[in-house]
Amino acid sequence: MNKFNSNLWFAIALICAIWFMLTSWFWTYGMNVIISFPFGLLSYIFWRRGKKNMDQKTRYKVVGIILLFGVLSSVGTLIGLLVFN
């Protein structure tokens, strides 16, 4: 695996994870499924692929943490909306 592909996968995974985290709370009219979840899934796929093929696995921890915060934000917001609405 060449270094360029690994860096590209990391960059795409990081950008998609940040987008997922920033939009994961957006449950208005179910738009989260269209706006946020595809980017979270893409980020997860690239995160797994890059983590498997890269020697420096420690930098992929950042992407994993961002994905975790996005999932927690999404689930927390959905539970909050279901309980209080």
C-alpha positions in Angstrom: 0.0 0.0 0.0 1.5 3.3 -1.0 1.5 6.2 1.4 -0.5 8.5 -0.9 -3.6 6.2 -0.8 -3.4 5.9 2.9 -3.1 9.6 3.4 -6.0 10.1 1.0 -8.2 7.6 2.9 -7.3 9.3 6.1 -8.2 12.8 4.8 -11.5 11.6 3.3 -12.4 9.7 6.5 -11.5 12.8 8.6 -13.6 15.2 6.5 -16.6 12.9 6.4 -16.4 12.2 10.2 -16.3 16.0 10.9 -19.3 16.5 8.7 -21.1 13.6 10.4 -20.4 15.0 13.8 -21.5 18.5 12.9 -24.8 17.4 11.3 -25.7 14.4 13.5 -28.0 16.3 15.7 -30.1 17.5 12.7 -33.2 15.3 13.1 -35.7 17.8 11.7 -38.1 15.9 9.3 -35.7 13.0 9.3 -33.1 14.9 7.3 -30.3 13.3 9.3 -30.8 10.1 7.3 -30.1 12.0 4.1 -27.6 14.7 5.2 -25.5 13.0 7.9 -25.6 9.2 7.9 -24.2 8.6 4.4 -21.1 10.6 5.4 -20.8 8.7 8.7 -21.0 5.4 6.8 -18.4 6.6 4.2 -16.1 7.8 7.0 -16.4 4.5 8.8 -15.6 2.5 5.6 -12.5 4.7 4.8 -11.5 4.6 8.5 -11.5 0.8 8.6 -9.8 0.5 5.2 -7.1 3.0 6.1 -6.6 1.6 9.6 -6.1 -1.9 8.2 -3.5 -0.9 5.6 -1.6 1.8 7.5 1.4 1.4 9.7 0.6 4.5 11.8 -2.7 3.4 13.3 -2.6 6.0 16.1 -3.7 8.9 13.9 -6.9 7.0 13.0 -7.9 7.3 16.7 -9.0 10.9 16.0 -11.4 9.7 13.3 -12.8 7.0 15.6 -13.4 9.5 18.4 -15.1 12.0 16.1 -17.4 9.2 14.7 -18.2 8.1 18.3 -19.2 11.7 19.2 -21.3 11.9 16.1 -23.2 8.6 17.0 -23.7 9.7 20.6 -24.9 13.1 19.5 -27.3 11.6 17.0 -28.7 9.0 19.4 -29.0 11.5 22.2 -30.8 14.0 20.1 -33.2 11.4 18.8 -34.0 10.1 22.3 -34.5 13.7 23.4 -36.9 14.4 20.6 -38.8 11.2 21.2 -39.1 11.8 24.9 -39.9 15.5 24.9 -42.1 15.8 21.8 
